Amino acid sequence: MKAYHVAIVGATGMVGQEFIKILQQRNFPTASVRFYASDRSAGKKLFFGHQEIEVQETSPDSFHGVDIVFFSAGPETSRYFSPIAAKNGALVIDNSAAWRMEPKVPLVVPEVNPEDIRWHEGIIANPNCSTIQLVVALYPLHKLNPIKRIVVSTYQSVSGTGAAAVEELTTQTKLILEGQSVVPHVYPHQIAFNLLPEIDVFLDNGYTREEWKMVEETRKIMHAEDLAISATCVRVPVFIGHSEAVNVEFANPISPEEARSILARAPGVKVLDDPSVSLYPQPWLAAGTDYVYVGRIRADASSPRGLVMWIVADNLRKGAALNAIQIAEEAIKRDWVKRK
């Protein structure tokens, strides 16, 4: 099997750590691995297998001899360094929002639109975490019965914001349980024992940028420009795992039984749906796993052509690092990666 020279930019972050873990778990064909981060993290040592590797500061010279670069270091870093890496001949798979809506950059979920990888020009965008789990669950249904409208409310964990948010939830929870007051730093309000219907900045149309990402990205991935979508995104005091309550209206009537049967055979999906024994997806159970879980599938009482369902996934794995690695695996399988 061919082996590839791999680099991870943002290796010390929460998603970067998942990249390292998943590459090893899936026996990704690596000839070498390099870790990059900001100057604050340069010099740290991370393990890949039994090898200790020093984290280097990302620079324009970081990408010589690299075949595949996974970026998870924020939009500004990606916008500057991704074109440099691509110009050096590397395939860039970027986890930030920098390139997702660029017309010449594929936005890929391998279970949905793997063929889009073919037309990359050096950079492939990894979608937003909440979008990934939504399309993995809905696309198998859409293929057989076109979706006309989606209304989704998300319940997103603090790990989607990063390690500082995880620490803030931990600290606030302890302080509140001890009867002390808290001062928020990462979020505009207290997150412990609270819900915040504000993820990213508010736009002029009243939606947040996170909500509008779901609208635009879902349309691009599913090649459905006219798909009607409305999203409300909420930050919740959960450490790992995003959950979504989804109302879907189809072109034709579809029964919950038919939907369960389709989803039970869909790649990357696991159906957990037996209300009689309180079986349904939960972020606590999804954390650390690779599936998109679907349950609470039922008829929409407000629409004869509608279904309602509950979708949960690990936002750090399938919502970020795993999906990016699956893109690379698909590109390798189809021989769409140059090798140094």
C-alpha positions as CSV (number, residue, x, y, z in Angstrom):
1,M,0.0,0.0,0.0
2,K,1.2,3.5,-0.8
3,A,2.1,5.6,2.2
4,Y,1.7,9.4,2.5
5,H,3.6,12.2,4.2
6,V,1.0,13.9,6.5
7,A,0.9,17.1,8.4
8,I,-1.6,18.4,11.0
9,V,-1.9,22.2,11.5
10,G,-3.5,22.9,14.8
11,A,-2.2,19.6,16.3
12,T,-2.5,20.7,19.9
13,G,-6.2,21.7,19.8
14,M,-9.1,19.5,20.6
15,V,-9.8,18.6,17.0
16,G,-6.1,18.3,16.3
17,Q,-5.8,15.7,19.1
18,E,-8.7,13.8,17.5
19,F,-6.8,13.8,14.1
20,I,-3.8,12.2,15.8
21,K,-6.0,9.6,17.5
22,I,-8.1,8.7,14.5
23,L,-5.2,8.4,12.1
24,Q,-3.8,5.8,14.4
25,Q,-7.1,4.0,15.0
26,R,-7.8,3.7,11.3
27,N,-4.3,2.7,10.4
28,F,-4.0,5.6,7.9
29,P,-1.1,4.9,5.5
30,T,1.4,7.4,6.8
31,A,5.0,7.5,5.7
32,S,5.7,10.4,8.1
33,V,3.7,12.7,10.3
34,R,4.4,16.4,11.2
35,F,2.7,18.5,13.8
36,Y,2.3,22.2,13.5
37,A,0.7,24.9,15.7
38,S,1.1,28.5,16.7
39,D,4.3,29.9,18.3
40,R,2.6,29.4,21.7
41,S,2.5,25.6,21.3
42,A,5.7,25.2,19.4
43,G,8.1,22.9,21.2
44,K,5.5,20.7,22.8
45,K,5.9,16.9,22.4
46,L,3.1,14.7,21.1
47,F,3.0,11.0,20.5
48,F,2.1,9.3,17.3
49,G,2.2,5.6,18.0
50,H,5.4,5.0,19.9
51,Q,7.1,8.0,18.3
52,E,7.5,11.3,20.1
53,I,7.2,14.2,17.7
54,E,7.9,17.9,18.5
55,V,5.3,20.5,17.5
56,Q,6.7,23.1,15.2
57,E,5.5,26.6,14.5
58,T,3.6,26.8,11.3
59,S,5.5,28.7,8.6
60,P,5.4,29.0,4.8
61,D,8.2,26.4,4.7
62,S,6.3,23.8,6.6
63,F,4.8,22.0,3.6
64,H,7.7,20.9,1.5
65,G,7.5,17.2,0.9
66,V,4.0,16.9,2.4
67,D,1.3,14.9,0.6
68,I,-1.8,15.6,2.8
69,V,-2.3,18.5,5.2
70,F,-5.2,18.5,7.7
71,F,-5.9,22.1,8.9
72,S,-7.8,22.8,12.2
73,A,-6.3,26.1,13.3
74,G,-9.0,28.7,12.5
75,P,-10.0,30.6,9.3
76,E,-7.2,33.2,9.4
77,T,-4.5,30.6,9.6
78,S,-6.1,28.5,6.9
79,R,-6.7,31.4,4.5
80,Y,-3.0,32.3,4.7
81,F,-1.3,28.8,4.8
82,S,-3.7,26.6,2.8
83,P,-2.9,28.1,-0.6
84,I,0.8,27.8,0.3
85,A,0.5,24.1,1.1
86,A,-1.6,23.5,-2.0
87,K,0.9,25.4,-4.2
88,N,3.6,23.0,-2.8
89,G,1.5,20.1,-4.2
90,A,-0.2,19.0,-1.0
91,L,-3.9,18.1,-0.7
92,V,-5.3,20.4,1.9
93,I,-8.4,19.3,3.9
94,D,-9.5,22.3,5.9
95,N,-11.7,22.1,9.0
96,S,-12.3,25.8,9.3
97,A,-15.0,28.0,7.7
98,A,-12.5,29.7,5.4
99,W,-13.2,27.8,2.2
100,R,-16.5,26.2,2.6
101,M,-18.6,28.4,0.4
102,E,-15.9,29.1,-2.2
103,P,-17.3,28.0,-5.5
104,K,-14.1,26.3,-6.6
105,V,-13.6,24.4,-3.3
106,P,-15.5,21.1,-2.8
107,L,-17.4,20.8,0.5
108,V,-17.5,17.1,1.2
109,V,-19.2,14.5,3.4
110,P,-18.0,11.2,1.9
111,E,-21.3,9.4,2.6
112,V,-23.1,12.1,0.6
113,N,-21.0,13.7,-2.2
114,P,-17.6,11.9,-2.6
115,E,-17.5,12.6,-6.3
116,D,-17.0,16.3,-5.5
117,I,-13.5,15.5,-4.3
118,R,-12.5,14.9,-8.0
119,W,-12.7,18.6,-8.9
120,H,-10.6,20.0,-6.1
121,E,-7.8,22.4,-7.0
122,G,-5.6,21.5,-4.0
123,I,-8.1,22.5,-1.2
124,I,-11.1,20.5,0.1
125,A,-13.3,22.0,2.8
126,N,-14.7,20.0,5.8
127,P,-18.2,21.2,6.6
128,N,-19.5,22.5,9.9
129,C,-20.0,19.9,12.6
130,S,-23.7,20.4,12.9
131,T,-24.2,20.3,9.1
132,I,-22.2,17.0,8.7
133,Q,-24.5,15.0,11.0
134,L,-27.6,16.5,9.5
135,V,-26.8,15.5,5.9
136,V,-25.5,12.1,6.8
137,A,-28.8,11.3,8.3
138,L,-31.1,13.0,5.7
139,Y,-29.3,12.3,2.4
140,P,-30.3,8.6,2.3
141,L,-33.9,9.7,2.6
142,H,-33.5,12.5,0.2
143,K,-32.2,10.2,-2.5
144,L,-35.4,8.2,-2.5
145,N,-37.9,10.9,-1.6
146,P,-36.7,14.5,-2.3
147,I,-36.7,16.8,0.7
148,K,-38.5,20.1,0.2
149,R,-38.0,21.7,3.6
150,I,-35.9,21.3,6.8
151,V,-36.5,23.0,10.1
152,V,-33.7,22.1,12.6
153,S,-32.9,23.1,16.2
154,T,-29.4,22.2,17.4
155,Y,-28.2,21.5,20.9
156,Q,-24.4,21.9,20.6
157,S,-21.8,21.0,23.1
158,V,-19.1,23.3,24.5
159,S,-16.3,21.3,22.9
160,G,-17.4,22.9,19.6
161,T,-16.0,26.1,20.9
162,G,-12.7,24.6,22.1
163,A,-10.7,23.6,25.2
164,A,-11.3,27.0,26.9
165,A,-15.1,26.5,26.8
166,V,-14.8,23.0,28.2
167,E,-12.7,24.4,31.1
168,E,-15.2,27.2,31.6
169,L,-18.2,24.8,31.9
170,T,-16.2,22.6,34.4
171,T,-15.2,25.6,36.5
172,Q,-18.6,27.3,36.5
173,T,-20.3,24.0,37.4
174,K,-18.1,23.6,40.4
175,L,-18.5,27.2,41.5
176,I,-22.3,27.1,41.3
177,L,-22.5,23.8,43.2
178,E,-20.4,25.5,45.9
179,G,-22.8,28.4,46.0
180,Q,-20.4,30.9,44.5
181,S,-21.0,33.3,41.6
182,V,-19.4,33.0,38.2
183,V,-18.1,35.5,35.6
184,P,-18.3,34.3,32.0
185,H,-15.3,34.7,29.7
186,V,-15.7,32.4,26.7
187,Y,-19.5,32.9,26.3
188,P,-21.5,36.1,26.8
189,H,-23.5,34.5,29.6
190,Q,-23.1,31.7,32.1
191,I,-23.1,28.3,30.3
192,A,-23.4,26.0,33.4
193,F,-27.0,25.0,34.0
194,N,-28.0,27.3,31.2
195,L,-28.8,27.4,27.4
196,L,-27.5,30.0,25.0
197,P,-29.3,30.5,21.7
198,E,-26.3,32.3,20.2
199,I,-23.5,30.5,18.4
200,D,-21.2,32.7,16.4
201,V,-22.2,36.3,15.6
202,F,-25.7,37.6,14.7
203,L,-26.3,38.6,11.1
204,D,-28.5,41.3,9.8
205,N,-31.2,38.8,9.0
206,G,-31.6,37.8,12.6
207,Y,-29.9,34.4,12.2
208,T,-26.5,33.7,13.7
209,R,-23.6,32.8,11.4
210,E,-23.7,29.2,12.7
211,E,-27.3,28.9,11.7
212,W,-26.7,30.4,8.2
213,K,-23.7,28.0,7.7
214,M,-26.2,25.1,8.1
215,V,-28.4,26.6,5.5
216,E,-25.8,27.3,2.9
217,E,-23.6,24.2,3.5
218,T,-26.5,21.8,3.4
219,R,-27.6,23.1,0.0
220,K,-24.0,22.9,-1.4
221,I,-23.3,19.4,-0.1
222,M,-26.7,18.0,-1.2
223,H,-26.6,19.9,-4.5
224,A,-30.0,21.3,-3.7
225,E,-29.9,25.1,-4.2
226,D,-33.6,25.5,-3.7
227,L,-33.9,23.5,-0.5
228,A,-35.8,25.5,2.1
229,I,-34.0,25.4,5.5
230,S,-34.4,27.2,8.8
231,A,-32.0,26.6,11.7
232,T,-31.8,27.6,15.4
233,C,-28.5,26.8,17.0
234,V,-28.2,26.6,20.8
235,R,-25.2,26.0,23.0
236,V,-25.9,23.6,25.9
237,P,-23.9,22.6,29.0
238,V,-22.7,19.3,27.4
239,F,-19.0,18.5,27.0
240,I,-19.1,16.4,23.8
241,G,-21.8,15.6,21.3
242,H,-24.2,17.7,19.2
243,S,-27.9,16.9,19.1
244,E,-30.5,18.1,16.6
245,A,-34.3,18.1,16.5
246,V,-35.3,18.0,12.9
247,N,-38.6,18.4,11.0
248,V,-38.4,17.3,7.4
249,E,-41.0,17.7,4.7
250,F,-40.7,15.4,1.7
251,A,-42.0,15.6,-1.9
252,N,-44.1,12.5,-1.1
253,P,-45.5,10.9,2.0
254,I,-43.1,8.6,3.9
255,S,-43.8,6.5,7.0
256,P,-41.6,6.3,10.0
257,E,-41.2,2.6,9.4
258,E,-39.9,3.2,5.8
259,A,-37.5,5.9,7.1
260,R,-36.1,3.5,9.8
261,S,-35.6,0.8,7.2
262,I,-33.7,3.2,4.8
263,L,-31.5,4.6,7.6
264,A,-30.7,1.2,9.0
265,R,-28.9,0.5,5.8
266,A,-27.3,3.9,5.3
267,P,-23.5,4.3,5.6
268,G,-22.4,5.9,8.8
269,V,-25.8,5.9,10.4
270,K,-27.0,3.9,13.4
271,V,-30.7,3.8,14.3
272,L,-31.6,3.8,18.0
273,D,-35.3,4.1,18.1
274,D,-37.5,2.2,20.6
275,P,-39.5,4.5,22.9
276,S,-40.9,1.6,24.8
277,V,-37.6,1.1,26.5
278,S,-36.4,4.8,26.3
279,L,-34.0,3.9,23.5
280,Y,-32.9,7.0,21.6
281,P,-29.6,8.8,20.8
282,Q,-27.8,10.7,23.5
283,P,-24.6,12.8,23.4
284,W,-23.2,10.9,26.3
285,L,-23.4,7.7,24.4
286,A,-22.3,9.2,21.1
287,A,-19.1,10.7,22.5
288,G,-16.0,8.8,21.3
289,T,-17.8,7.0,18.6
290,D,-18.0,7.4,14.8
291,Y,-21.7,7.0,13.9
292,V,-24.5,9.5,13.3
293,Y,-27.3,8.3,15.5
294,V,-30.9,8.7,14.6
295,G,-34.0,8.1,16.8
296,R,-37.4,9.4,17.8
297,I,-38.5,9.0,14.1
298,R,-42.2,9.8,13.9
299,A,-44.8,11.3,11.7
300,D,-45.0,15.1,11.7
301,A,-48.4,15.9,13.1
302,S,-48.4,19.2,11.2
303,S,-47.6,17.8,7.7
304,P,-48.9,14.8,5.8
305,R,-45.5,14.5,4.0
306,G,-43.3,15.2,7.1
307,L,-41.2,13.3,9.6
308,V,-39.6,14.4,12.9
309,M,-36.4,12.9,14.2
310,W,-33.6,13.3,16.7
311,I,-30.0,13.2,15.4
312,V,-26.8,13.0,17.6
313,A,-23.1,12.7,16.8
314,D,-19.7,13.3,18.4
315,N,-18.8,16.8,17.1
316,L,-15.1,16.3,17.4
317,R,-15.0,13.0,15.5
318,K,-17.6,12.7,12.7
319,G,-18.3,16.4,13.1
320,A,-14.7,17.3,12.4
321,A,-11.6,15.1,12.4
322,L,-13.1,11.8,11.3
323,N,-15.0,13.3,8.3
324,A,-11.8,15.0,7.2
325,I,-9.8,11.8,7.4
326,Q,-12.6,10.0,5.5
327,I,-12.2,12.6,2.7
328,A,-8.5,11.8,2.5
329,E,-9.2,8.0,2.5
330,E,-11.7,8.5,-0.3
331,A,-9.3,10.6,-2.3
332,I,-6.6,7.9,-1.8
333,K,-9.0,5.1,-2.8
334,R,-9.9,6.9,-6.0
335,D,-6.2,7.8,-6.7
336,W,-6.9,11.6,-6.5
337,V,-3.9,12.4,-4.2
338,K,-0.5,13.1,-5.6
339,R,2.3,11.4,-3.7
340,K,5.8,12.9,-3.1
